[in-house]
């Protein structure tokens, strides 16, 4: 066989050299990539180790807090007692504020934004024809605190206390009422315009079921009360549908509604007749004007009304002027019998 030419041998060695060179380059690149990837992985592992170490330190701190817990630390009971003391202090401040408050004007019952407005007129009633003794009922509305009860009792007169239902402002009114031989409920009803209504005031549009639930609660708070009269209520008592629902509920419970007459166009007489209930309404407001002299003038009017019609109902409030006027009016009050509502 003939030997290949010399140039062909040269070309074969050249290709072999390039091939070896390429293989070296490839292996070098692979090795370099390995070391780079190894370093990156090592960096990531180091970062994870660092994060783990921080987490361990945090857990150790928490464990340390628990291990060093001592009775001096605030327990739940300590926090509870602290909160109770805080609430007691707030309540005391609230009660002190109540003592300093200016007595509410009686106009809040019928005209809260017209301090000189006269009360709505009494119902027209026939004159007394027989010679029976005249009887007068004096109801003191808005009774809420023990100081009110003591002020009323200081008159020495058989007055009828009408208690507002318990609320955060006067939580003890129900208990105080149960201590009295003669008391009634001063039921908060919606007014046309009043910005300080009592909690759980009944509103026009309330369902009969809602009214039943409220009356049931009041029966439990005032188990001895057989008479309710309205606190404010100019809007509610002026709404026929609302009063029909209320008087129907009260009738089922054996409770008589007494109309404070906070609006001239009251629907209570009409609804009472419709439901076969007796109508009882206020004849005189005693203290819609400030001053002992003005209250004494109204007491005289109440006595005259009782003499004229045989019976009369006067409504006042536990204000200093009213209490003093009653104390100074025992002579004229002796001309009639002071009685409870059940006696008229």
MARFI-329101 format. One record per residue (C-alpha): y negated, z negated, x negated; residue number from 1. Coordinates in steps of 0.25 Angstrom, whole numbers, plus 5000, padded with zeros to 4 digits. Layout:
# MARFI-329101
{pt {Y Z X} NUM} ...
//
This chain:
# MARFI-329101
{pt {5000 5000 5000} 1} {pt {4986 5003 4995} 2} {pt {4977 4991 4992} 3} {pt {4964 4990 5001} 4} {pt {4951 4994 4995} 5} {pt {4943 4984 4987} 6} {pt {4931 4984 4997} 7} {pt {4941 4980 5009} 8} {pt {4945 4968 5001} 9} {pt {4931 4964 4999} 10} {pt {4928 4965 5014} 11} {pt {4940 4956 5018} 12} {pt {4935 4945 5008} 13} {pt {4921 4946 5014} 14} {pt {4926 4944 5028} 15} {pt {4935 4933 5024} 16} {pt {4923 4926 5017} 17} {pt {4914 4927 5030} 18} {pt {4925 4922 5038} 19} {pt {4927 4910 5030} 20} {pt {4912 4908 5029} 21} {pt {4911 4908 5045} 22} {pt {4923 4898 5046} 23} {pt {4915 4889 5037} 24} {pt {4903 4890 5045} 25} {pt {4911 4887 5058} 26} {pt {4918 4875 5052} 27} {pt {4904 4870 5047} 28} {pt {4898 4872 5061} 29} {pt {4909 4865 5068} 30} {pt {4908 4853 5058} 31} {pt {4893 4852 5059} 32} {pt {4895 4852 5075} 33} {pt {4905 4841 5074} 34} {pt {4896 4832 5066} 35} {pt {4884 4835 5075} 36} {pt {4892 4832 5088} 37} {pt {4898 4819 5081} 38} {pt {4884 4814 5078} 39} {pt {4879 4817 5092} 40} {pt {4891 4809 5098} 41} {pt {4889 4798 5088} 42} {pt {4874 4797 5093} 43} {pt {4878 4797 5107} 44} {pt {4889 4786 5105} 45} {pt {4879 4778 5097} 46} {pt {4869 4779 5109} 47} {pt {4880 4775 5119} 48} {pt {4883 4763 5110} 49} {pt {4869 4759 5110} 50} {pt {4868 4759 5125} 51} {pt {4880 4752 5127} 52} {pt {4875 4741 5117} 53} {pt {4862 4740 5125} 54} {pt {4871 4738 5138} 55} {pt {4879 4727 5132} 56} {pt {4867 4720 5128} 57} {pt {4861 4720 5142} 58} {pt {4874 4715 5147} 59} {pt {4874 4704 5137} 60} {pt {4860 4700 5141} 61} {pt {4864 4699 5156} 62} {pt {4876 4691 5152} 63} {pt {4867 4682 5144} 64} {pt {4858 4680 5156} 65} {pt {4870 4675 5164} 66} {pt {4876 4667 5153} 67} {pt {4862 4659 5151} 68} {pt {4860 4657 5166} 69} {pt {4856 4643 5169} 70} {pt {4853 4635 5182} 71} {pt {4838 4636 5179} 72} {pt {4838 4650 5182} 73} {pt {4834 4654 5197} 74} {pt {4846 4654 5206} 75} {pt {4847 4661 5219} 76} {pt {4845 4647 5225} 77} {pt {4832 4644 5216} 78} {pt {4826 4658 5221} 79} {pt {4829 4654 5235} 80} {pt {4822 4641 5234} 81} {pt {4811 4647 5227} 82} {pt {4809 4657 5238} 83} {pt {4810 4646 5249} 84} {pt {4799 4638 5242} 85} {pt {4791 4651 5242} 86} {pt {4793 4654 5257} 87} {pt {4790 4639 5260} 88} {pt {4777 4640 5252} 89} {pt {4773 4653 5260} 90} {pt {4776 4646 5273} 91} {pt {4768 4634 5270} 92} {pt {4756 4643 5266} 93} {pt {4758 4651 5279} 94} {pt {4758 4638 5287} 95} {pt {4745 4633 5280} 96} {pt {4739 4646 5283} 97} {pt {4743 4645 5298} 98} {pt {4736 4631 5298} 99} {pt {4723 4637 5293} 100} {pt {4723 4649 5302} 101} {pt {4713 4650 5313} 102} {pt {4719 4647 5326} 103} {pt {4722 4660 5333} 104} {pt {4712 4664 5344} 105} {pt {4719 4664 5358} 106} {pt {4714 4678 5360} 107} {pt {4725 4683 5351} 108} {pt {4733 4682 5364} 109} {pt {4725 4692 5372} 110} {pt {4714 4698 5364} 111} {pt {4716 4696 5349} 112} {pt {4704 4705 5344} 113} {pt {4694 4700 5355} 114} {pt {4692 4685 5351} 115} {pt {4682 4683 5363} 116} {pt {4691 4690 5373} 117} {pt {4694 4682 5386} 118} {pt {4708 4680 5390} 119} {pt {4714 4689 5401} 120} {pt {4713 4684 5415} 121} {pt {4723 4675 5422} 122} {pt {4731 4680 5433} 123} {pt {4725 4679 5447} 124} {pt {4732 4667 5454} 125} {pt {4731 4661 5468} 126} {pt {4723 4648 5470} 127} {pt {4731 4635 5472} 128} {pt {4731 4631 5487} 129} {pt {4739 4618 5486} 130} {pt {4735 4605 5480} 131} {pt {4746 4605 5469} 132} {pt {4741 4600 5456} 133} {pt {4736 4610 5446} 134} {pt {4745 4613 5435} 135} {pt {4740 4619 5421} 136} {pt {4749 4624 5410} 137} {pt {4743 4625 5396} 138} {pt {4750 4634 5387} 139} {pt {4747 4633 5372} 140} {pt {4751 4647 5365} 141} {pt {4754 4650 5351} 142} {pt {4761 4637 5348} 143} {pt {4767 4639 5334} 144} {pt {4766 4627 5325} 145} {pt {4768 4613 5325} 146} {pt {4754 4610 5324} 147} {pt {4752 4618 5337} 148} {pt {4762 4609 5344} 149} {pt {4755 4597 5339} 150} {pt {4741 4602 5343} 151} {pt {4746 4605 5357} 152} {pt {4753 4591 5358} 153} {pt {4740 4584 5353} 154} {pt {4734 4587 5367} 155} {pt {4743 4578 5374} 156} {pt {4744 4589 5385} 157} {pt {4757 4596 5391} 158} {pt {4754 4610 5385} 159} {pt {4764 4621 5385} 160} {pt {4766 4626 5370} 161} {pt {4769 4641 5369} 162} {pt {4776 4644 5356} 163} {pt {4775 4657 5348} 164} {pt {4789 4661 5343} 165} {pt {4793 4657 5329} 166} {pt {4788 4667 5318} 167} {pt {4786 4666 5303} 168} {pt {4772 4660 5306} 169} {pt {4777 4649 5315} 170} {pt {4792 4648 5314} 171} {pt {4793 4634 5320} 172} {pt {4787 4637 5334} 173} {pt {4801 4638 5341} 174} {pt {4805 4624 5336} 175} {pt {4792 4618 5340} 176} {pt {4793 4624 5354} 177} {pt {4807 4617 5356} 178} {pt {4801 4604 5353} 179} {pt {4791 4605 5365} 180} {pt {4795 4601 5379} 181} {pt {4786 4613 5384} 182} {pt {4784 4626 5377} 183} {pt {4785 4641 5379} 184} {pt {4786 4653 5371} 185} {pt {4773 4661 5367} 186} {pt {4779 4675 5367} 187} {pt {4773 4685 5358} 188} {pt {4770 4698 5365} 189} {pt {4763 4711 5360} 190} {pt {4748 4711 5362} 191} {pt {4739 4723 5363} 192} {pt {4732 4720 5350} 193} {pt {4736 4708 5341} 194} {pt {4739 4709 5326} 195} {pt {4746 4696 5324} 196} {pt {4758 4696 5334} 197} {pt {4769 4687 5332} 198} {pt {4783 4691 5327} 199} {pt {4793 4696 5337} 200} {pt {4781 4699 5347} 201} {pt {4787 4707 5359} 202} {pt {4780 4721 5361} 203} {pt {4778 4731 5372} 204} {pt {4790 4740 5371} 205} {pt {4800 4730 5367} 206} {pt {4814 4731 5374} 207} {pt {4819 4721 5383} 208} {pt {4830 4719 5374} 209} {pt {4820 4715 5363} 210} {pt {4813 4706 5372} 211} {pt {4826 4699 5376} 212} {pt {4830 4697 5361} 213} {pt {4816 4691 5358} 214} {pt {4816 4682 5371} 215} {pt {4830 4677 5367} 216} {pt {4825 4673 5353} 217} {pt {4814 4666 5359} 218} {pt {4823 4658 5368} 219} {pt {4831 4653 5356} 220} {pt {4818 4649 5349} 221} {pt {4812 4643 5362} 222} {pt {4824 4638 5370} 223} {pt {4816 4629 5379} 224} {pt {4805 4640 5382} 225} {pt {4804 4645 5397} 226} {pt {4791 4651 5396} 227} {pt {4785 4662 5387} 228} {pt {4771 4667 5387} 229} {pt {4765 4678 5379} 230} {pt {4758 4677 5365} 231} {pt {4748 4689 5365} 232} {pt {4756 4700 5373} 233} {pt {4744 4707 5379} 234} {pt {4751 4721 5377} 235} {pt {4765 4716 5381} 236} {pt {4761 4708 5394} 237} {pt {4753 4720 5398} 238} {pt {4765 4729 5397} 239} {pt {4774 4729 5410} 240} {pt {4787 4734 5404} 241} {pt {4786 4724 5392} 242} {pt {4783 4712 5401} 243} {pt {4794 4716 5411} 244} {pt {4805 4716 5400} 245} {pt {4800 4703 5394} 246} {pt {4799 4695 5408} 247} {pt {4813 4701 5412} 248} {pt {4819 4695 5399} 249} {pt {4812 4682 5401} 250} {pt {4816 4681 5415} 251} {pt {4831 4682 5411} 252} {pt {4829 4671 5401} 253} {pt {4822 4662 5411} 254} {pt {4808 4662 5404} 255} {pt {4795 4663 5411} 256} {pt {4784 4672 5405} 257} {pt {4770 4666 5405} 258} {pt {4759 4677 5404} 259} {pt {4748 4673 5394} 260} {pt {4740 4684 5400} 261} {pt {4735 4690 5387} 262} {pt {4731 4703 5395} 263} {pt {4725 4705 5408} 264} {pt {4734 4716 5412} 265} {pt {4747 4708 5410} 266} {pt {4760 4713 5417} 267} {pt {4766 4700 5417} 268} {pt {4763 4696 5432} 269} {pt {4768 4710 5436} 270} {pt {4781 4709 5429} 271} {pt {4783 4695 5432} 272} {pt {4783 4698 5447} 273} {pt {4792 4710 5445} 274} {pt {4802 4702 5438} 275} {pt {4801 4690 5448} 276} {pt {4795 4681 5438} 277} {pt {4784 4671 5440} 278} {pt {4771 4675 5433} 279} {pt {4764 4664 5425} 280} {pt {4751 4668 5417} 281} {pt {4740 4661 5409} 282} {pt {4728 4657 5417} 283} {pt {4718 4652 5406} 284} {pt {4717 4654 5391} 285} {pt {4712 4641 5385} 286} {pt {4707 4645 5371} 287} {pt {4702 4659 5370} 288} {pt {4689 4654 5366} 289} {pt {4687 4644 5355} 290} {pt {4682 4630 5356} 291} {pt {4686 4618 5363} 292} {pt {4676 4619 5374} 293} {pt {4681 4633 5378} 294} {pt {4695 4629 5378} 295} {pt {4692 4617 5387} 296} {pt {4685 4627 5396} 297} {pt {4697 4635 5397} 298} {pt {4706 4622 5400} 299} {pt {4696 4619 5412} 300} {pt {4698 4633 5417} 301} {pt {4714 4631 5416} 302} {pt {4713 4619 5424} 303} {pt {4704 4625 5435} 304} {pt {4714 4637 5435} 305} {pt {4726 4627 5437} 306} {pt {4718 4620 5449} 307} {pt {4715 4634 5455} 308} {pt {4729 4640 5455} 309} {pt {4737 4627 5454} 310} {pt {4742 4631 5440} 311} {pt {4737 4638 5428} 312} {pt {4741 4641 5414} 313} {pt {4732 4640 5402} 314} {pt {4735 4645 5388} 315} {pt {4729 4640 5375} 316} {pt {4733 4639 5360} 317} {pt {4735 4628 5350} 318} {pt {4721 4629 5344} 319} {pt {4712 4617 5340} 320} {pt {4702 4620 5351} 321} {pt {4712 4622 5362} 322} {pt {4719 4609 5358} 323} {pt {4706 4601 5358} 324} {pt {4702 4607 5371} 325} {pt {4715 4603 5378} 326} {pt {4713 4588 5372} 327} {pt {4699 4588 5378} 328} {pt {4703 4593 5391} 329} {pt {4713 4583 5396} 330} {pt {4704 4578 5408} 331} {pt {4703 4592 5414} 332} {pt {4718 4595 5411} 333} {pt {4721 4582 5419} 334} {pt {4716 4590 5432} 335} {pt {4729 4598 5431} 336} {pt {4743 4596 5428} 337} {pt {4747 4602 5414} 338} {pt {4761 4607 5415} 339} {pt {4771 4617 5409} 340} {pt {4773 4631 5415} 341} {pt {4786 4627 5422} 342} {pt {4777 4618 5431} 343} {pt {4768 4629 5437} 344} 
//
